[in-house]
């Protein structure tokens, strides 16, 4: 008899070392005025987002949410590290080509679906797809909910 064990969703955080994650999250918190617990969530989702774009080649049809975008900017601002990480993960440098003007709930739902399809945990409050999401504060109960 074979027992199937459901795989746990992976995290963006697992794509980098603990030291790299801490450096990125601390920078994101400081640079964008976020509480560290929020910056941790943002960086986690940004890493997953960039990884999915890079491994699928579908970056032109994806966009980060307004709340996840500072995470991608944080990655890019660590240019040397980001360039090396991109080459290691998907073999090329993934450029940031802003398309924030097309952020819609439909697009964010599509991005969330792609993240899930790639096996990543999704923080729906950061993507504006949570049923209880209360934009622009997102969750309405404070930044760490």
N, C-alpha and C positions, 0 to 999 in steps of 0.2 A: 504494500500500500504506500502510495506517495502522498505526502502532505505538502500542500502548497502554502508558502508563507508569503503574505503580501509584503512587497517592498515598501520601505518607508520612503516618503518623498524626500528628495535631497534638498539641500539649502545652497544658496549662493555662497554663503559663508564657507562651506566645505570646499570651495574651489580655490581657496587661498590659505596660507598659513595663518595661525592665530596672530602672529606678530603683524603680518600684512593687514589682516582685518582690523586689528586694534589701531594701527596707524591710519588707515583709511577712515574708519569711523570717528576717531578723535578729530581728524582734519575736517570731516564733514560737519560734525557738531560745531566746531569752532567757526568755520568759514560761513556756515549758513544759519548760525544762531539756533541750532536744534539741541534739545536735550539729548544726552548721550544715548538713552534708550531708544529714541526715535531715529537717531543717526545709525544705530546698529541695524534697525529694520530697513532703513533706506539703502544702506550699503549692501545688505543681504539681497534685496530685490534687484538692485542695479547690477550686481554681479550675475545673477541668474538671467536677467534681461539681456545683458551684453553677450553672455555665453550663448543663449538661444539665437540671437541675431547672428553671431559669428559662426556658429556651427551649422546653421540652416541657410545662410546667405540671404535671408529675408529681411535684412535691415531696412530696406527701402519701404517696406510695407508695415513697419512697426514704429512705434513712438513710445517713449516713457511717459508715465503720468507726470503731472506737474510736481507731485511729491517725490517721485523716484528720480526725476531729472537731476537734482543736485547730487545724487549718488553717482550718476554717470559722469557728471562734471568733475567730481572728486577723483574718479579713476583717471580721467584724462589729464587732470592737473598734475598727476604723478606720472609724467610722460614717459620717462625711461622704464619705470616699472610696468606701466600699462602696455607699452610697445612689446616688451619681453613677454608679458602675460598673454597678450593676443597671439603672438607667434607660437608660444607653447600650447595654447588651448586650441587654436584653429588654423594656424599656419600663415596668418597674414595680419596686418594692422587694420583694425576696424575703425574707420573714421567716423566722427560724429557729424552727421548731416542733419541739422535741426529741421524738424517738421512739426513743431509744436502747434502750428495753426490748425492742424487736422485732428487734434485731440478731441475725440468724442467718446461717449460711453460705449458705443459700438466698437470702436477701435480698441479701447481699453479692455473690453470683454474679449476681443479677439486675441490680444496680447496675453491676457491671463490664461486663456485656453491653450495657447502655444506653450506658455511656461509649464502648465500642468501636463501637457502632452509630453514634454521633455522630462517629466518626473520631478519638477521643482515644487516646493511648498509655495503658496501664494498668500501674500498679506493683502487681502482684498481692500482693506481700508486705505492702503496707500495707492491703490489703483482706481479708487472711486467706483468700485463694482460691488462693494458690500451693500446689502439691502438697507442697513442702518447707517450708511455713510452720510455724514452731514457736512457737505462741502461749505466753505473751504477749510474748516477746522478738522475735517475728516471724520473723526469718530464722536466729537461732541462732548466727550467726558474728560478732555485734557489730552496732551500730546502722547502720553504713555499708555493709553488704553489699548 
